[in-house]
Amino acid sequence: MTVKARLQRAVRRRSARFSRTPFGSLLRLFLGRMFHGGGGSGSGDLDVGVGVMLLLMAMPGFLVSLLTFEKYGHLILFLRGGRPFNPFIATVPDEYFFIVLSLAVSGGAALWRWDSLFLDRRDFTNLVPLPVTLRTVFLANLCAILFLTALFTFVANAASVVLFPIAVVGSQGSLSVFLRFAAGHLVGVLAASLFSCFAVFALTGLLMAVLPALAFRRISHLVRFLLAVGLFALLLSSFAVPQLLSEMSIPAAHNLALLPPFSFLGLTRTIWGSAGDPFIPEMRRAAITTLVLSLFITILAYALSFRRSFLRIPETPDSGPLPRSPVSFSPLAPALHLLLRIQPQRACYQFAARTLLRSESHLQILSGFLALGLVLAANALTSAPDLHSLIAGKFPSVDVLSVPFVLSFCLVAGVRFAFEVPSQLHANWVFRLSLDPDRHDARNTARLVLLVFSLSWLLPLCFLVTLAFWGWQIAFLHTLIVAVSTIALAELSLLRFRKPPFACSYPPFKSHSGLVVLGYLFGFILFTGTLIELEHWSLQDPWRVLCFVPIWFAALAGVHFYRKQMLDMDKQLLFDELPASGFW
């Protein structure tokens, strides 16, 4: 037996021995719990939850790095006239963007696994009878959190730490320059990712230590929503920050540069070499201090909140993420009663609507898409020179018109995505008994849920705001265009939908899912770009609004004829728990 084989055998023996210890068993348990989430236990949850999430985490850095080849390629530099190119100066704006991207991606992943950081009632029931100390449980879960942080940090930056240095200095032929550039980029993005994860975990621990368990459960969704809005806003504003810093006064720029994520650029610039910049040493010290402080607060907050939260699990009542209103009447109840004439349709609608509002995972998905929509809408409004120019014209500008379209698209896409995530409380057998497989009650119910969650509040707000600044005629036409366009979008998103919402297993992550994502990106550009330009042109003459009629008719007629040409077996309602239909 060779020395290598002996070493591998010894490592396997020690790993197996460690995994059988109380600490090793608990560590494997908590890692599996964080990977699977709170409710799932099957492998399907792991494939769809963490597997897809890690792939999505790696994709932004990979795609952005590929775009830098076009910007810094050798041929591009040659076409620029062969002017001297200093990669340590010319790439500072792109390096800042990679730092912000790393921070946003890692922070978003930490927000996604927010609920799995602390133990729940199931863990308490299973662990208390075991002969393990509370200290062992604490250390095992803490190590699982640190491992999860390291995993998120590695995955979010795995592509950019290799591709970005190759794109920038790979063609210069100097190994020392390449290694110095790659090392600086590696340190900057890793520090940003670690800080982002630690900041989310520290905030979670502080809230758990300060708030009662019920109050923490109520407020955690609001905090996550605000953090998601902040991360999206930070990512969208990263393109304009370098120019903004150049226009600010030196004291103001100096104070801003000491805050994250700007300070992490100081770590990169230190390795790259910037002896002439007096701000870099202070930025470096601020970055190291911020990173160490976030780690210290994470461990301290978790230590303070762990024993208190773990021992009070039996006293904490089970409740939904949102407080329930004592009044069960809804202003939409009469209209829904008229639209849902069949009792199974009403039951399916009630199940879908309440699952979206009472299930933490589905509400988290909806909140994430809503946060993205709010940030994109705010970015559209802030692109104008000033706020007065948005309302000064005789007709609303393109930026104003885009706001309801952006929110509508994000809400429809968010609810449609949430439909594919099964509820933890399996309700498939109920719909097997009540719904007719040859009818389309599930699709009708899903369509109504999409429109209620998007248009029920968006249309009145859109009409009132437009009425206040541009009169009733513009308000009516704008609201009508938004309403019918959203109905067409909802119908397109339900093109092949044929199962009760939340009542089937996860769909398989097939090879064409990437094309579906690209289709939604193209649809977003068309829905919030071309369509709005057409509306801005048509509002200047009310008769021009008629040009939308053939567009709406073509979309709805295309959906109708596509479904009509489908095979009968593809039209029947699905009740299978096994993956039987493609994504979306």
N, C-alpha and C positions, 0 to 999 in steps of 0.2 A: 504494500500500500504506500502510495506516494505521500510526501509531506503535505501537499495541498489537500488530498483526500482526508488525511488525518485531522487537519485543521477544520475542514468543513464538518466532519463527523463530530468533533468536539464542540463546535459552535451549535450544531443542531441539538446535541445532548444538553448543553447548558440552557439553550432556549426552551427546550421542552421542560427541563427542570424548573426554570423560572416561571413558565406559564402555569405550572401546577401549584405555585405558592399562592397564598391569599392575595398578596399585592398584585402578582401577575394575572391571576384570574379576574380580579376586579378591574385591572387596567384594560384587559381584553373586553370585559363587559361594557365598560364606559365608552371605549372607542367604538364598539359596535352600536351602542345606543346613540352616540352622536352621529354616526354614519347613517344608520337606519332612520333616525328621527324618533319622535315620541310614540307614534302609533304603529309603525310597521314592524314587522318581524320577519318578513320573507325576503328572499333575495331579490324579488322584483322591486321592492322599495329601494334597495341599495343600487340596483342598476339605473333606475330612473332618477332617484334622488341625488346621491353623491356622484355617481358615475357621470351623469349628464351635467351636474353642477360643476364638477372639475373640468369637464370639457369646455363648458361655457366660460369658465374662469380663464382658461388658457387661450381661448380664441381671440379676445381683444388684443393682447400683446402680440400674438402671432400675425394678425391681419395688419396692425399698425406697423409692425416691423417690416412686413413685405412692402408696404407703401414707401418706406424710407429707401428701398433699393432704387426706386424711380427718382427720388430726390437727390441722393448722394452717389449714384452709380458713376463709374468711371467715364462712361460715354456722356453723361449729363455734364460732368465737370469739364470734359473736353469741349463740348458745344458751348460752354460758357466762356471759352477763350483761353482756357488753361491758366486762369488767374490763381494766385496763391490761395490755398485752402487750409485753414487752421481748424481741424475738427474740434478742438477744445473750446473754441470760441463760437464757431458757426452753429454748433449743435446744442447750445444752451437752451433755446426755446423748446426744441424737441425733447431734450432731457427732462425739462420741467414737466412736459406733457406726460412722459412715461412715468415720472414719479407720481403725478396726480392719478394717472390711470391705474397704477399699482395700488395706490391708496384706496381708490374707489372700488376696485374689484375685490380686494381683500376685505374691506369694510362691509361691502354688500354680502359677501359669503358669510362673514361673521354674524351679520344681522339675520341671515337665513337660518343659521343654527343657534339663534338666540335661546330658544326654549329648551334645547337639549343640553345646555351647560349645567343646569342644576337638576338635582334628583327630584323625582315625582313620587306619587303614592305607590306606584308599582314597585319602584326601587326600594322604598321604605318597607313594604310588605315582604319583599324577598330578602333583604339584607339584614334586617333586625334580628331574625332568629339565628343567623349564622355566627359562628365564633370568631368574629373579626371586630377589631376596635374601630371606633369612630375616626381615630387618627389615620388608620390605614385607608378607610373609605375616602377621607379628605385628600390624602396624598395621591391616591390612585386617580381620583377625578381631576385633581389639579394637573397631574402629568398628562392626562388625556386632553385637557384643554390646551396645554403647551404643545403637545404633538399636533393637535388640530391646527393651531396657529402656524407651526412650522410647515405643515402640509399646504395650507392656503398660500403661505408666502412663496413656497417653491413653485407651486402650480401656476400662480398668477404671473410669475416672472420667468418661467422656464424658457419661453420662446424668445423674449426680448433680450435676455442677457447673452444670447448666442447670435441672433440674427441682426440686431441693431449694430453692434460693433463691426460685424462683417460688412454690413451695408455702408458704414461710414468710412472705415479705415482698412477694410479688407484688401482694397486694390492698391494701397500705398507701398506695400512690400516691406514694411518695418515691423518686426515682431514686437519690439519694445513699445512702440506707439500703440499697437493693437492691444497688448496686455494691459498697458496703463489705462487706455480708454475703457476696455472691458471691465477692469477692476473698479474704476470709478462709477461706471453705470451700475454694476452689480451692487455695490455698497449703497448707493442712493435709493434704488428701487426696493431692495430688501429692507432697508431701514423704514421706508414709507409703509410697506406692507405690514411689518411687525408693529409699528405704531398704530396703524389703523385697527388691526385685530385687538391689540391690547387696550386701545381706547374703548372699543365696543364692549369688551369683556369687563373692563374696569367700571364702566357706566352701569352695566348689568349688576355687578356685585354691589355697587354703592346703592342702587335703587332697592335691591333685595335687603340690604342691611338697614336702610332707613325706613322703608315703607312696610306696612303690614302686607301679609301675603295676598289678601284680596285686593288691596289697593294697587299693589305691584302688578297683578294680573290685569287690572283695568287700564293702568297707565302705560304698560309696556308697549302696547300696539301704537299708541300715540307717539311715544318716544321713538320707536322704530320707524314710524312713518316720517317724522321730522328728520331723523338721521338719513333716511333714504333720499328725502328732498335735498338735504344738504350735500350729500355725495353726488347726486345728479347735477346740482347747480355748480359744484366745484369742478366737475369734469367738463361741463359745457363752457365754463368761464376760463378754462385753462388756455384757450387760444388767444384771449385778449389780455391776459395778465402781463406777459412780457412788455407789450406796448404800453400798458397802463403804468407799469413801474418806471419806464423810461420818461413818462410825462409827469411823474410826481416829483415833489421836492425831495432833496436828499435826506433830510431827517425823517420824513414820512416813509420813504422807501426803505430806509434803514430799519425803522420800527416794524414795518410789515415783513421784511426779510427775515426777522428773527422768529416768526411764527411758522408752524407747519402749514402746508408742505414746502414752503419756500426754504426753510432752514435745512431741509435734507439735501437741497442742491449744494449747500456748503460742504457736505461730506464728499460729494462727487467732485466738486471743484478743487477740493484739497488734494485728492489723489491725482487729478489731472494736472495740477500745478497752476496757481494763480497768485504769484507773489505780489503783483501790482494791485490787487483788490483788497482794500483794508476791511471790507465787510466779511470776508470769507472766514477768518478765525472766529468771529462772534457767531456767525451762522452755524459753524461746526459745533461750537460749545452749546448753542441753543438746541441743536438737533440731538446731540448726545444726552443732554439733560432731559429733554422731552421724552426720548425713548426710554431712558432708565426710570424716569418718574412714572410713565404709563405702566411699565412692568411692575414696579413697586406697588402702585395703587391697585393693580389687578390682583396681585397676591394678597395684599392686605384686605381689600374689600371682600374677596372670596373667603378669606379666613374668618372675617367678622360675620359674614352672612351665612356661612355654610351650616354651622351648628344650630343657629337659630331657625333657619328655614327648614333644615332636615328634621329636627325634633318636633316642629309644629305642623308637619304634613298631615297627620291624622286629624288635627283640629281645623284644617282648612277645607271649607266646603267646595265641592265641585261646581264650577260656574263657567259660563261662556266668557269670551273675551270682551264682549260689550254688555253694559248694564241693560236689563230688560225694562221696557217701559211698563208702568202699571196700567196704561190704557192700551188695549189691544186693537182699537179701531184705527184703520188706515184711511186717509182721504182717497186712496186709489181703490178701496174695496168695492164700491159700486161699479166702477168701470171693469175691474177684474171679474166681478160676478157676471157681467154681461158677456165678456169675452170668453170666459171659461164656463161654458154651459154644462159640460160633462163633469161628473164628480171625480173620476180618475185624473182628469186634467188639473182640477183644483188641487188635489192631493199632491200631484207631481210638482206643481208650481210652489206650493207651500214648502215642500221638502227642499227644493232647489234654492228658494229665496232664504230660508232659515239656515241652510247649510252655509251659504255665502257669508252670513252675518254672525253665525255662532261657532263655526269651525275656525280654529286658529290658523291652520295651514291655508285654507281658502281665503280667509280675510287677509292674510299676509300677502298672498298673490295679488288680490285686488288692490290692496294698499300700495304695493310696489308699482303696479301699472298706473295707478292714479298719481303717485308721486312723480313718475316719469312724465305724465301728461301735464301736470302743473308746472314742472320745471321747463318743459319745452314751450308751453304757453307763455310763461314769464320771459323766457329768452326771446320769443317773438316780439313781445311788447317792448322789451328793453333795447331791441335793435333799432328803434326809432331814435332820431336825434334828441327829442324831448317828449315829455308826456303831452304837452299841449298840441303837438303836431298830430297826435293820434286821433284827436276829436275835433280838430279845427276845420277839416274839410267838409264839403257838402255831402260827400259819401264816405263811408268807413273805409279805412285803408286796408291793404292786404294783411297787414299784421293783426289788426283787430278782427278781421273776418276769419283768420286762421285759428283763433283761440277755441271756439266751440268745436271745430273740426278736429283739432289735436286731442282735446279732451274726449270727444266722442270715439275717436279711433282707439285711443288707449284703453278706455273703459270696455268697449266691445271686445278688443283683443284680450284684455285681462280676464273678463268673465268667460270668454270662450276657452281660454287656456285653463281656467279653473275647472271647467266642466270635465276635463280629462283626468283630474286628480280625484280618485275615489274617496268617499267618506269613510272615516274609521268605523262608523256604525253601518254595517252592511244592510242595505235595504232592497237588494235586488229581488228577493222573493216576493216582496209586497207588490212590486210593479209586474212581476210575472203573473200574479193573480188578477190584477186590475186593468192592465193595459192590453189592448188588442195589438198583436204583432203586425197585422196588416194595415193598421192605421198609422198616422203620423202625430200622435198625441205628444210624444216626447219632443219632437222637433218644434211643434207649435208652442209647447211650454218653454222650451229653451229660447225660442225667438222672443217670447214675451218677457222672459227674465232679462235678456240682453237689452231690450228697449226700456224696460222699467228702470233698470239700474243706470242707464245712460240718459235717456230723454226725459224722465219724470222730473228731474231737477234742472237739467241743462236747458231745455226749451224755455221754461218760464224765465230763467235768469237771462238767457240770450235775448228774449223778446223785450224784457224790461230795460236792460242796459242799452240796447239799440234804440228803443223808443225814447229814452231820455235824451239822446244826443242827435238822432237823425229822423225822428218822426215815425208815425205809425206805418206808413207805406214801406219804408226800408225795413222796419222791424218785422213786418209781416212776411215780406219776401225772403229776408235773411233766415228767419225762423223756419219758414216752409222748406227752403233749400237744405238747411241743416237736418230737418226731420226726415225728409224723403231720402236724402243721401245716407243717413244713418240706417234707415230701414233697408236700403239696398246693400249696405255694408254688412249688416247683420245676416241678411239672406245669403250673401256670398260666403260668409264665415261658416254657415250651417249647410254648406253644399252637400256634404256626404254624412251629415250627422244623423245617426239612427240608433241612439241608445239613451236611456234615462240619464240625466245629468247626475254625476257623482255616484252612480250606482253600479258601475262596471270597474274592472281592474284597469291598471295603467295600460295605455296603448304601447305597442312595441316601438322602440326608437330605431326606425328603419333608415335605410340609406337616403331616402328621399326627404327626410325631415329637414336637411339643410336647404333643399330647394323650397320647402314650405316657408322656412324662415326668410329666405331671400324674396319669396313672393310677398310676404307680409311687409318687408322693407320697401319693396317696389310699390305695394299698395299704399303704404304710408306716404311715400313721396307723391303719388298720384292724388291721393285723397286730400292731403294738406298742402299741395303745391299747385298742380295743374287745375284742379277743381276750384280752388280759391281764386286763381287768376281769372278763370272764366266767370265766376260769380261777381268779382269786382268789375269786370267789363259789363256784365248784364245788368247790374244795379243802376247803372247810369241811364238806362232806358228800360222801364218795366217790361216792355214787350220782348226784350232780349232774354228774359227768364225762360221763355218757351224753348230756348235751345237746350235746356236741361231735360226736357221731356223725352227726346230720343235717347239720351244717355241713360236715364233711369229705366226706360222701357227696354233698352238693349240688355242692361244688366239683369233685370228681373226675368225677361224672356229667355235669356241665356241659361239662367238657373233652372227655369221651368223645363226647357227642352232637354237640358242635361239630365235632369232627374227622370224625365219621361223615357229617355233612351237607356236608362240603367236596367240591368237584369232584375227580375223579380226577387231573386235571392239577395240582391244588394239593397233592396228597398225595405226588407223586413226589419222589424225592431230587434235589436240585439239585447240579450239578457245574460250572455256568457260571462263568467268570472275570468275565464282565460282570455288573453289578448287575442282579439279577433278582428279588429279594425285598425287601419292605419291612423297615424297621428293626424289630428284635426278632421 
